[in-house]
């Protein structure tokens, strides 16, 4: 049986004017090692310089387009912050990939995605409770 097709996505907010961008090169290296270890066939490496606080990134859009057309089954990232810095944006992106059947796997974070999202959702619930308690005290 042939391994799942994977795309590696790497992002750095730092532009290095001279030489190879070490941050991107190291991300790609670790992602490739992870993919090989899992038996995935890497069909493409996408890398870019840009903020993780928005989706206005050409390579991220390309990854989403390729996911929609089912050109791969697994998106391999170095860590979840490479996909997005904001929890709500990360949740949105993970949902978009999941909707089209693409699994997002981190090469360095060995926590289950569902467990991570549960923790994030619990924190939002706790924040809301604190807001409500504050309003009750003010009333």
C-alpha positions in Angstrom: 0.0 0.0 0.0 1.3 3.4 -1.0 1.8 6.0 1.9 -0.4 9.0 2.2 0.5 12.1 0.2 1.8 14.9 2.3 2.5 18.6 1.8 4.9 20.3 4.2 4.0 23.9 5.2 6.7 26.0 6.8 6.4 29.7 7.8 8.7 32.1 9.4 8.0 35.7 10.4 11.7 36.6 10.0 13.2 37.4 6.6 17.0 36.7 6.3 18.6 38.8 3.6 21.7 36.6 3.2 22.0 32.9 2.8 19.4 30.2 3.5 16.6 31.0 6.0 17.7 28.7 8.8 14.3 28.8 10.5 12.5 27.6 7.3 15.3 25.1 6.4 15.1 23.5 9.9 11.3 23.4 9.8 11.4 21.7 6.4 14.1 19.2 7.6 12.2 18.2 10.7 8.9 17.9 8.8 10.5 15.8 6.2 12.0 13.5 8.8 8.6 13.2 10.5 6.8 12.5 7.2 9.4 9.9 6.2 9.1 8.2 9.6 5.3 8.0 9.2 5.6 6.6 5.7 4.1 9.7 4.0 5.1 10.6 0.4 6.0 14.3 0.4 4.5 15.7 -2.8 5.3 19.4 -2.1 7.1 21.7 0.3 5.5 25.1 0.7 7.3 27.8 2.6 6.9 31.5 3.2 7.8 34.5 5.2 4.9 36.2 6.9 2.8 36.8 10.0 0.9 33.9 11.7 -1.8 36.3 12.8 -3.7 36.3 9.5 -4.6 34.1 6.5 -3.2 36.6 3.9 -0.4 34.2 2.9 0.0 32.9 -0.6 1.4 29.5 0.3 -1.2 28.9 3.0 -3.9 29.7 0.4 -2.2 27.3 -2.0 -2.2 24.6 0.6 -5.9 25.1 1.1 -6.6 25.0 -2.6 -4.6 21.8 -3.0 -6.4 20.3 0.0 -9.8 21.1 -1.6 -8.7 19.4 -4.9 -7.5 16.4 -2.8 -3.9 16.6 -4.0 -2.8 15.4 -0.6 -4.1 13.8 2.6 -1.8 15.1 5.3 -0.4 18.6 6.0 2.8 18.4 8.0 3.8 21.5 10.0 6.7 22.0 12.4 4.4 23.2 15.1 0.9 24.6 15.3 2.1 28.2 15.6 3.5 27.9 12.1 -0.1 27.6 10.9 -1.6 30.3 13.1 -0.7 32.3 16.2 -4.2 33.1 17.3 -6.2 30.2 18.7 -9.4 31.2 16.9 -7.6 31.4 13.6 -5.9 28.1 14.2 -9.2 26.5 15.0 -10.7 27.9 11.8 -7.8 26.7 9.6 -7.8 23.2 11.2 -11.6 23.0 10.6 -11.1 24.0 6.9 -8.5 21.3 6.3 -10.6 18.7 8.3 -13.7 19.5 6.2 -11.9 18.4 3.0 -10.4 15.3 4.7 -6.9 16.6 5.2 -5.2 15.8 8.6 -2.8 18.4 10.0 0.1 16.8 11.8 2.9 18.5 13.8 6.4 17.2 13.5 7.3 18.4 17.0 4.2 18.6 19.1 3.0 15.2 20.2 -0.3 16.3 21.7 -3.5 15.1 20.0 -5.2 17.9 18.2 -8.6 17.2 19.8 -7.0 17.4 23.3 -5.4 20.7 22.4 -8.6 22.1 21.1 -10.5 20.9 24.2 -8.0 22.8 26.4 -8.4 26.0 24.3 -12.2 25.7 24.5 -12.1 25.2 28.2 -10.0 28.3 28.6 -12.6 30.3 26.6 -15.3 28.9 28.9 -13.3 29.9 32.0 -12.8 33.4 30.6 -16.5 33.8 30.0 -17.3 32.6 33.5 -14.9 35.2 34.9 -16.5 37.9 32.9 -20.0 36.9 34.1 -18.8 36.8 37.7 -17.3 40.3 37.3 -20.6 41.6 36.0 -22.5 40.0 38.9 -20.2 41.7 41.4 -20.8 45.0 39.7 -24.5 44.7 39.8 
